Amino acid sequence: MTPRPFRDVGRYFGRPGRSLTRRLVWLASAWIVLALLLTGAVLTSQFQESGLRRLGGVLNTTIDNLIVATTATENTVVTPQILDQRTLNEFSGKYWVVGEPRDDGSLRVLTRSTSLWDADMPAPDSLIERLEAGFGDSISYNAVGPVGEPLRIAATMKRLPGRSTPVVFIAAIDRSNIDADTRQFAAFTWAALGLLGAGLVLAVFIQVRIGLRPLYDLRTEIADVRKGRATRIERAYPIEIAPLAEQMNKLLAHNQETVERQRTHVGNLAHALKNPLSVLLAEAGERSDPLSDVVRRQSEAMRSQVEHHLRRARAAARAGISGERTPVGEVIDEMAVMLERVFQSKGVEIDWRAPDELAFRGERQDLQELLGNLMENACKWSKGRVRVSAGATGLGQMVVVVEDDGPGLPEDQREAALARGARMDEATPGTGLGLSIVEELTRAYQGRFSLAASEMGGLKAVLELPSAEL
């Protein structure tokens, strides 16, 4: 039970994670090489067989001439020497032998060609047995001649008139020319097939590259959408890939619609809660009794909590959408100018560095929220110096580091500082939500946020976020 075209040919030609182009080229190349090897072997074998058949015809003609020319009685067998001029020349490469079988299965030579001189005709041990089994038929085999030349030999067993004992006729001829022609043919064939194979492999590679080019283009377009360079797939693709591009556009449109719907719900919720809270604060502000103070404080806390969770919901909805890119340097500069004015009385100086091309893959408002909280916290606790540095990691991520020269934060308190509403110093103004907002916004963008000790003496906040590529 394998079919289903060979189980999808190893589920797309091998282990996952490997190049489909490479798999296709290797698979096609393997089949081409195998086919050409078989073709070369078959052609060479057929060429050699054709040459040997020609030699077999010459040998059978020689045997027929021997049979016709031989005269036999019960005691004698006479074969004339002048059958072929080559058989008269010593070790000329063409030989014949006439003999009879012995009781032990060996061959007793009765007469031989002058060319064989006193040498024996090479024969396998089972020659007589094979001739008797196929009496009257001719058998052929290869052997080495008296001077080391390769021979093609034919033999047959016949009964002659006037003699009861069968007679064995053997003819041999040098096959060196056939072997040389076969080697030459094989060399030419393998060279031609090698060139053909190289051309076919190159053609397969080019065809696969061209055939898969639309997939590479589609991958590039999807990457552009993910990196914020485009909002949808625009190119026209072949009919085989067009449905995929269309479904991708529908998915992007559906995601965008879902986010817009979420934004609308979040906005409606914000308006629905803002008015009652404003009324509560207005009513409480007109009175000065303890109950009004409680209502005012709790309403402010509720407003902070609502805004916090609304920001978190908006960030979670936006984080999964591509197409947003915010220059990091502009936002840092904007935050630095504003905070230096806010903390002017303290003499805070913010030193920042960020590449011009660095961009955050998300909305500007969220980056302002993240950097604003971290930089404000650093200014609040610093003695006067704050340093902000940003850069890309080369893995589709960016890192922003905010440091100050303040008292810092002990290691055992850093985790607690990220808890919602946690405040390390009740005397310092604030709601205690800053670092928790940064933590949750960062998590919404699949980033990381951590605290460590700074070389400046204070606290170092490290923010890892997705970056938008150029």
N, C-alpha and C positions, 0 to 999 in steps of 0.2 A: 504494500500500500504506500506508493510514493507519488504517482502522477502529480496532478495539479501543477502544471509544468515544472516537474522535478522539484516539487515543494518550493516553488518560487525561486529555484536555483539558489539554494542556501540562504533563503530570505534576504534577497538583494545582495548576493555574492559575497558572503563572508560575515565576519564579526562586525558589530556596530562600531561606529567611530572612525571607520576607514573611508577614504575617498571613493565615491561611487565611480568617478571617472577612472581611477586607477584599477578598480575591480573589473570594470567592463573591459578595459584595454588588456589587462592580464588574462581574463577569461577568453576573450577573442584571440589574443596572441597564442595562448596555449592550444586552442583548437586549430588555428592556422598552422602552427609548427607541427602538431601531430598529423594533420592532413598532408602536409608537404613531406614529412618523413615517410609516411606510408606510400605516398605517390612516388617518391624517389626510389624507395626500395622495390616497389612493384615494377616500375619502368626498367630499372637496372636488371632485375631478375628476368623480365620478359625479353630484354635485349640479349642477355646471355643465353637464355633458352633458345632463342631464334638462331643464334650462331651455332649452338650445339646441335640443333636439328639439321642445319646445313651440313655439318660434319657427319652427322648420322646418316644422311643420304649418301654422302661420298663413301662411307664405310660399308653401308649395305650394298652399294654398287660393287665395291671391291669383293665382298663376300659372295655375291651372286656370280661374279666372274670366276672366283675360285671354284665354286661349286660346278659351274659349267665346264671349266677346263680340267677338273680333277677326274682321273680314271682310277678305279679301285677294283681289287680282287680280294679274296679272303686273306691273302698274305701281304699284298702290297697296295700302296696308295701313291700315285704319281701326280704331281702338280707342276706344270711348267713355270719357269721363273719370269719369263717375259710377259707380264701383265701390265706393268706400269714402270716407266723408266726410273721413277724415284725408288722403287723397291729393289733396284739393282745397285744403288749407291749406298755405301756403308754408312749406317746411322744417319740416314737422310731425314728421318722423322716420319716415314711411312713404312709400316711393317705388316706382315701377315704370318700366320702360323696355321698349319693343319695338323691335327692330332686326334688321339682317341682316349677315352676314359680308361683308367686302370681300375682294378677291383677295389683299391683302397680310396677311390674318389679323387685321385690326382690325375693330372693330364700328362699323357705320353706324347711327346712331339714326334710327328712322322716326317714333316718337312716344314721348312721355314723360308722366308724371303732372304735374299742375299743381303739386303740392307740391315737385317737384324744380326748378321754375322754369327757369332757363337753365344750371343746373349739370350737370356730367357725372356719370354713375353710375360710382363707382370700380370698376375691374375689373383683374385681373392681365393681363399681356401674353399669357399662354398660354391665356386664357379660351376663345377660339374653337377652338383646337387641342384642348383638353380636352372641349369640348362635341361636337365632331365625332367624337372618339374614343369617347365614350359617348353617341352620338346617341339622343335620346329620354329619357335619364336626367337626373335633377336633380343638380346639384352645389352645394355650400355653401361659403362662405368668409367671413372677417371682413375688414372694411375700415373706413376713417374716412369719415364722411359730409361733406356740403358745409359744415356749420357745426361740424365737429370732433367730432360725436357718434359713438360706436362703433356700427357697423352689423353686422347679420347678413344676408347676402345669399344668395339662391338663384337659380339660372339653369338654363335648359334650352333645347334646340333642337328645333323641331318643323317638319313640313311641313304647310301648310294647303291645303285644297281650293282649286283655282283659281290656285295659285302654285307654280312649280317651284323657286324659290329658298327654302331653309329660313329660318325666322324664329326669332330669339332672343328669349326672354321672360326678363326679370330683375325680381325683386322684392326690396326691402330694407326692413328695419325696425330701429328703434333698440333696441339690446340693453342700454342703461344699467341698466334695472331688474334684468335678469338678472345683470349684473356686480355690482350693489350687493347683491342677495340672496346671491350667491356669496361676496362678501367678508364679509357678516354671518354666513353659515353657517360659513365658514372660521374666523372669530374665535371663534365659540361652540364649534366643534368642537375647535380647538386649546386653548382654555381648559379645556374638559371633559377632553380627553385629558391635558393637563398636570397637572390635579388627580388624575386617575386614575393617571398615571405616578408622581407623588409618593407617592400612597397605596400603590401597589404596591411601590415601592422601600423605603418605610418598613416595609411588611409583610414584605418579603424580609429586611431587616436584622433585624427583631425575630425572625422565624422562624429565621434563621441563628444569631442569638445564643442563642436558646432551644435550638435543635437542637444547638449545639456546647457548651452549658453543661456537660453531663456531662464533656466532655473537659477543660474548664477545672477542674472539680472534681477530676477524676482527676490532673491536673497538680499541683494544690495538695496533694493527699494524698501524691503521690510526693515532692514537695518536703518535706513534713512528715516523711516517713520518712527522707529524706536528711539533714535538719537535726536529727534526733533527737527530734522531737516525737511520733512514732508508730513502731510496729514493723511494721505491716502496713496494707493498704488495707481499710477497714471499711465504707464506704458501699455501698448497693445501687445498681447502675447499670442503664440500659436494656439490653435483650437484645443490642443491637448492640455495646455496649462491655463488657458483663459478662465475656466471655471474656478480654479484654485485662487487666482488673483481676484475674481469677483467675490468669492466667499470671504477672502481676507478683507476686502473693502466693506462688505456687509458686517463683518465682525467688528471692524474699527468703528463703523457708524453706530452699531448697537452699543458698543462700550461708551462712545461719546454721548449717545442719547441717555444711557443709564446715569452717567456722571451729571449731565445737565439736570436730569430729574432729581438726583440726590441734592444737587446744589439748590434747586428750587425748594425742596422739602426743608433743607437746612435754613434757607432764608425765611421761609414761612414760619418755621419754629422760632427763629430769632425774633421776628416781628411779633409773634404771638406772646413771647415771654417778656420782651422789652417793655411793652406798654404797661402790663400789670406791675412790673418792678418799678417802673418810673412813677406810677401812681403811688405805690407804697413809699418810695423815697420822698416824693413830694409831700405826702401827708405827714410822714414822720418828721420831715424837715421843718414843718410849721409848728411843731410842739417841742418842748424841752424836758418832758418828763422821762423817767427811766424806761418806761415801755417804748417810747418813741426811739430812744437811743438803741435799745435792743433790736427793734424793727429795722432801723437804719443800718446797723452793723450787719445784721443777717441778710438784709436785702443786697447790700454791697457784696457780701460773700456769695450770695446766690448769683448775682450778675457776673462775678468773676468766674464762678464755676460754670455757668451757662456758656460764657464766651470761650472758656477753656475747652469745653467739650464740643462746642460748635466748631472751633478751629480744628480740633482733632478729627471730627467727622469730615470736614471739608478736605483736610489733608489726605485722609484715607481714601476719599473718593477721587482726588486728583492724582494721587501718587501712581496709580496704575495706568494713567493716560500718557501717551507719548505726544510729542510735538511741542512741549513747553521747554523753554531754555531761558535762563536768567544770567546775565553777566555777573560774576561774583565780585569783581573789583568795584563796580559801580555801587553795589549794595554795601560793601564794607566802607567805602568812602563816604557814602550817605550816612551810615550809622556813626562813623567816626566824627564827622563834622557836627552832627546833632549832639552826641554824647559829650564832646569836648565843651560845647556851650552849656549843657546841663550841669556838668561838673567843673565849670570854670573856676568857681570859688575854691575848689580843692586843688586846682592846677594840674588836672589830669592831661597827660599827653598820650595819644594813641599812635603807635608806629605800626603800619600795616604794609604787607606786600602780597601781591597776587598777580599772576600772569594775565595779560590783556585778553588772551583767547580763552581763559578758563570760564566755563559756564555751568551752572547748576541745571540739571534736568528736572525742572519743576517750576512752580509759580513763584513770582517775585515776592508776593506777600508772605509765603511760607519761609523763604530764605530770610526775609526781614525779621520775621518772628524768631527764627532760630538764632541768627547773629545778634539781633537786638537784645535778646535775653542774656546771651553769654557775655557780650561786650558790656552791657549795663551792669551785670553782676561783677565783672572784673573791675570796672571803674569804681563801683561802690566799695569794693574791698581793697583796692590798691592804695599804695602810698603816693602814687602820682604817675606811674608808668604802666602802660598796657601795650602788649604786642600781639598783633594778629597776622598770621601767615597762612596762605592757601596755596594749594598745588594739586596737580593731577597725579594719580598713581599709575596710569597707563593701563588699567584694567577696567575702564569704564566707570571709575570711581574718582572722587576728589576728597581731599582732606583739608579741613580748616582747624587751625590750632589757635586758641585764645589763651594768653598768659598774662599774669599780673605779678607785681612785686609786693603783694600784701602778705598777710600772716599765713596764708595757705589753709589747708584743711587736713587734719590727721587722716591717715589711711582708713582707720576703722569708722570714720564718720562720712566717708565719701559715698558709700552706698545709701546711707540714710538720707543724704542730701538730695538724692534723686526722687525720694518719696513725695507724693503729692501733698502740698501744703507744709512741707518740712521747712523749718527756719532754724539756722544754726545760731542766730543772735536775735533775740526778740526786740532788742533796742534799735535794730536797723529796719527802716521802713520797708514794706513790701508784703505781698500776700503769701510768699513761700511757694508759688506755683511755677516760677521761672524755669528751674532746671527740670522739673517734671514735664513741663510743656516741651522743652527741647528733647527730652528722652522719648516722649510719645510721638512727636512729629518726626523725629529721626527714624523711629521704628516703622512709622507709616510709609516712609520712603525706602524701606528695607536697608537702612543704613545702621551705623553704630555710633554710640556716644559713650565716652569714658572720661574719667577724671584721673589726674596724676599730679605729681609734684613738678613744679616748674624750676628751671635753672635760675629764673629771676628771683626765686625765693617764695613765691606764692603758689597759686593753684594753676594748673594747666588743664584746659578743656579741649578734648580731641573729638572732632566731629567728622564722620565719614559718610558721604552722600553720593548719589549717582551724578555723574557728570555728563553733560551734553557735548558730543564730539562735533568738530567743525565739519 
